[in-house]
Amino acid sequence: MLNRILIIGAGKSSPFLIEYLYERRFNLNIDLTVLADKKPDYLEKNFKDLNFIKVNINDSNVLKGLVDKSYIVISLLPPILHFKIAQICSEVGVNMITASYLDENIKKLNDSFLKNDSFLFMEMGLDPGIDHMSAMKVIDELKITSEILEFESYTGGLIDYDKEENPWGYKFTWNPMNVILAGSDDAYYIENYKKVFVPYKKIFKNIKDINIPGVGHFEGYPNRDSLKYKDLYKLDKIKNLRRGTLRNKSFCSSWNIFVQLGLTDNDFVINNANKMSHFDFFSMTKFSKDKSSFLRFIQDEYNLENDCDEINNLKWIGMFSDEKIFLSSGTSAEILLHIINKKWTLNDNEVDLIVMYHKFIFEENGIKKVLFSYLKVRGENKIKTAMAKTVGLPIAILVEYIIESGLQIKGINLPFDKKIYTPVLNKLKYNGISFEEKVFRI
């Protein structure tokens, strides 16, 4: 039987996914089709005989007709569009996989997927995805002989960088607007058995120093709702549980200034933005026309020295530049993205890094120990990034596994089950995505 695989979206996360399935299309008896609003250059260059259809994603009739012919639909669209695709798949009884978080709205489609004998696999990328599978592997192994007391997990999409050339140590390797709005949903975690709430305005102040053996020193800020993972990871008696995002040193304290100035707001539109300079935009909430006084305000407000990393970061990104904004209008978040995108786009000679880190504190035979599990993946170039590899390959490997094994699954699923995470992690290791583990007695 021909396995029709439909990939919707061909953005930054798609290259490794498409390549993996394309190279195995004959062995897996796959008919592979990609839908997008435009055909990327890398597809034109490397996959000339790949089925590509230019589609307006908002055209539900066309979309439904293409989905209806498929065995598995893979959505690489922005998270806000997944419900639309999932709803179509559930109605016509077609399987679906995506890398994004499962939300309450999509959860309501579970009965429809079950009724129509199909599945939806979500959180099957990097974070969420590889983080879940690698954590569950350790958790299931530790539980055989030990009691897990504390767990923290951090993931970062970073770059292999020279601090002189890019003091932030960051560039966009996935949806840029998601980076701008990071933390806006607030954060929750467990500390000393109690629930901790961190509002958006305090997210980038609530950071932890993270030292990963043999990898480097980073800082981590809390990411969304860690509370639900107490049940999902079956950590009933956990004292501390925190999931977060990794960044290089001084990133969070620098980004916090943008948040406090209201520059990441995405609600209100600024008109005539093209009449503003970068400096006009960054200083607009303080009505400052003088660069020296605005610099003094930043230093005084955030207790910063003139030559500190944070001030250097702000200067490098263009806070005091007279360069004009080339947007006629936009929200603060959109204008901020427009400005920093000039500096945060990967050049031809740059590569990105994915760093993931788990820390478990557990007790075994009355002895307390700590286990570090960490991952570092280096990208190949600005197209075949580490981000694309770690987001795309888990999905591709799951498709391969389902076809080869004949696995029967229904309804909405997440990758917490050993029958899923074991084969996927094994194949990821074979493809260069593997974890190092170190255990120490405390």
N, C-alpha and C positions, 0 to 999 in steps of 0.2 A: 504494500500500500504506500502511496506517495504521501509524505509528511509535509504539508504546506505550512511553512513558517513565515509569518508576516511581522516584520519589524517596522514599527511606526516611530519615525524620528531618526535623524542621521546627524546628530550634533556631536558635541565633544566626547560623549561617553560611548560612542558607537563603533569606532574602528576595530578594536580587538574582538568584540562580539561578532561583528559581520565577518571578519577574516576567519575566525575559528569555525563558524558554521559553514562558510563558503568553502573552505578547504576540505570539509568533511561531508559535503552535500551528497556525494555519490555513495559513500559508505553508510550514511544514515538515511539515504533515499529521501533527501530533502529538496523541496522546491522552495527556494528562498526569494522573498520579495521585500524590498524596502520602500516605504512610503515617506515622503517628506515634501515640504513646500518648495525646496530647491535641491539640486543634486550637488553634493560637495565635490571639490576637485579630487580628493583622494579616492572617491568611488569611481570617478571617470577615469582616473589614471590606472588604478590597480584592479578594478573589478568590472571590466568593460562588458562582460556578458551577464552581469547580475541584473535580475529583474528590478527595475526602478520605475515607480509611478509617482508623478508629481500630483499631489493632492492637497486640496484645501481641507484642513482637519475639521473645519466647521460644517462641511457638507456631510451631514449625517447619513443621507441616502447612499452616497458613493461609499462612504466608510463602512456602512453596515453590509453592503454587497461584497466588499473585499474581505471583511472579517468573517462573514458567513462561510466562505470557501476555505477557511484556514483550520489547521489542527491546533496550533499554538500562536497566539498573538503576543508580541513583546512590545511593551510601550516604553519608549525612551523620551516621552514628552515631559514637559514641566509637570510637577505634581498636581497642579490645579486642574489639569486635563485628564487625569487618570480615571476619574469617576465616569466621565463620558464614555471612554473606551470600555471600562469594566461593565458598565450598564449594558452596552451593546453585546459584549461577550456573554454575559449572564443570560440575556434574553434569547440568544441564538444557540446557546450551549457550546461555546468555543472556549478553550483553555487560554489562560493569560498569565504572563509573568512580568513583573516590574521590579525595579530596585528601590522604589520609594516606600516611605512609611505608610502603614495601614492606618487610616483615619476612621472616625466614627461614621462618617457618611458612607464609605465603601463597605464597612462592616455589615450594613443593612442589606447588602446584596448577597450575603452568604446563602440564604434560603433559595434564592433564584439560581445560584450556581449549583447547589445541591439538587434542586428540582430538575435542572436541565443537564444533569450528569456531566458536569465540567468543573474545573478548578481555577482558582486565582492564587498564584504564589506572589507574595509581596515581600519587601525588605530582603531582596536577593542580590544586593550589590556589594558595596564596600562597607559603608556605615550609613544605613543599616545593611547587614548581610554577613560579610566576612567577620565582623565583630561578634555577631551573635553565634555563628558556627564555631569560631575559635574559642570563645568563652565557654560555650556549652560543652565542648570537648574536655576542657580542663575541669569544669564543674562536675561533670559526670564521673571523671576519673578520680577526683579528690574525694567525692562523696563515698566512695567505696571504703575508705579507711579513715577519713578525716571529717572534721566539722569546719565549714567555711565561716569565718568571722567577719571578714571585710573584703570588699571587691570594688575596684575602680578601673575604669576603662576610658582611654582617650585615643582619638584618631585625628590625624592632621594631613591635609593636602598642602604640601610645602614645595619649595624649589631648592635645587642644588645651587647655592648662590654665593656671591662675593659681597660681604657686608658693605664694602665701599661703593659697589655698583648699585646695590639694592638693600638699603638698611632694614627694610621691613622683612626681608626674606620670604616674600609672598608674591604670587601672581595668579591670575585666574586660570583654573584648569577645569572648572565646571560652571554651572549656571551662575553668572556674575551677580545677578540681582539677589540670589539666595545668600551670597556672601555679604552683601550690603545690609540685608535685613536679618542676618544671623542674630539669634538671641531675642528677637522681638516677641517671641511667644513665652518669654519668662523661662524660669528653670526651677526644677524641684529635685531634691535628692534626700538621702537618709544620712544623718550624722548622729552618732550616739543613740541609735534606735529611734530618733525623732525625725519627723518630716521638716525639711528646710525649704522655704520659698525664697527665690531670688528674683525680684522684679527686673525688668529689662534695663533700667537705669543703673543697676548694680552688677549686671552680668560680668562686665569686663573689669570690674574691681575685685570680683570674687575668683581669684586665680590661684592655682597651685603650681609650685615648682616641680617639674617632672624630669628626673634624671634617668635616661634609658641606657643601661650598660652597653658600651661600645657604639652607641648611636649618637647621643648628644644630650644637651640640656635644653629643655623647652618650658613653656608655661601652658597651663590648661584651664579653660573656663568651662563652667557647667553647661550642659547641652539639654535643653528641653526637659522632658519628664522622665527622670530616672526611677520614679517610684513604681511604675508599672512592671519594671524588670525584676522586682522582688518576687512577683508571682510567676512571670514568664520564665525566669531562670530558676524558679523553685528554691529561692534562698530565704526560707521562712524566718530564720533566726539571725539574720544579718544585722550587724551593728552599724556598719558604714557601707553605703552603696551610692556610687557617683559615676555618671558617664559624662564625658566632655569632649571638647575639641582642642587639639594641640596647635600651638602657634610658636614661632620663634620669639626669643626674648625681646621685650619692649613693644611687641605688636599690640597686646591687649591694652596696655596703658595709653598707647597712642590712639587706638581706635576708640577708646572710652571718651576721648575728647570730642570726637565727631558725634558720639551718642549724646553727650551732655549738651552740646551746642544745638541739638535738634536737627543735625544735617542728614540723619538717616531716616527722617520722617517720610512716609510714602502716602500721606493722605491729602495734602494740600498742594495745589499746582501753583508754581511761580511763573508768571507771564513775563514776556520780554527778557528772558534769561540771556539772550544773545547780546544784550547791552551791558552785561556784567562781566567783570574779570574773575579769574579764580579767587583772587583775594576778596573781591566784593562778595562772592558767594560764601566763603568760609567765615567772613566777619559779619555777615548780614544780621544775625540774631543779636549781636552786640552793638549794632549801628556804629561801627568803627570805620573811620575813613583814613586813619593814620596807621601805618604798618607797625611803627615802633610802639605805639600805645597798645595795639592789639597783641603784639608779642609780649609786652609786659603783663597784660591781662592774663594771657595763657600761662605765663610763668608763675604769676602770683596765685591764680585760681587753682592750679594743679601742682604747686610747689615744685617747680622744675628749674634747673640751672640752664643757663644759656646754651651750653654745649652738650647737653644730655642727649641720650638716644631719642627720646620722644620729640624734642625740638628738631633734631636732624631729620627724623622721619617726616614731620609735618612740612618742613621746608622742601624736602626731596619730592614729596607728593604734589607740591604746587600750592600750598596754602597762601604763600605770599607773592604769587606770580601775577603779573599783569596780563597774562595771556587771556584772550577772550574765550567765552563759552560759545559753542556753536550749536546750541539748542535754542529754538525760539521759546519753548516753554517746557516745563516738566516739574515733577515733585522734587523735593530736596534729595531724596534717595536716587532718583533718576539723574539728576545733575551731578551728584557726587560720583555716581558710577561713570558718567560721561568723562569726568575729569581724571579719575584715577585709572580708568581703562587705558589711558595713554601710556601709563607707566607699568601697569599690571598685565600686559599682554605678552605671552612668551615670544621671545625672539627665536630665530632659526637655530642659534647655537646654545639655547637654554633647554634644560630638562627639569622635570618636576620630580618630587619625592612623595611617597606615601609612607607615613609612619603610624603604626598602631601599637598600643601598649596596654596590657592588662596587668594588674597587680592584685594578687590574692594573699590574704593573711589567713592561715588555717591552723588548726590544732590537730596533731597526730600523735596518739599515745601519750597525751599530756605534754607534748612539746610543741611550742609555737614556731611556725615557719612562715616564710614569705616566698611566693612564687612569682617571678616576672616572666611574662610571655610577650614577645614583641616581634614586630614585622617591619621590614624596610624594603620598599620597592622603588627602583629608579626607572624613570621613563626613558624612552629611546629618542624622542624628538617632540616637537610641538604638536604633532598630530597623534602619534602613538605614545600617549602620555601614560604615566603610572596610574593616574586617575582613571583613564579610559580602560586600562588593563584590569584594575581591581574592581571596577564597577561592571564591566562588560563580561569578563570571563566567568564569574559565578553563574550568570544567567545562561550563557552558552553551554557551560558544563552541565547545568541542570537539564537543559533541553536534550543534550546528548544522553544523559543518564536515563531520562524518562523514556526516550525512544529505544535505547538498547535494553533496558531492564523490563520494559512493559509495565512500569510502576503504575498502580491504580490509586489515584488520589482524587478526592472530590471536595468541593467547598473552598473556603478561604484558608490559606495555610501560610505559616511563617517557618523559617528554617531552623527550628529548635530540636527537631527529632534526629536521633542518631542515624536512622536509615537515610536521612538526607545529608546531614553535615559530614558524615564519614566519607562517602564517595566523592563529594564535592571538594572537601579539603584535601583528600589524597590526590585528586586530579589537579588542583591548584598548585600543590607542591611540585608535581611533575612539570608544571608550567612556570616555575620560578617564583611562586608566591608561597613562602613557607615561614613558620614561626621558630624563633629561638626561645628556649626556656631555661631559666636558671632558678634554683631553689637554695635558700639560705636559712639557717637556723637563727631565730631572733634571740 
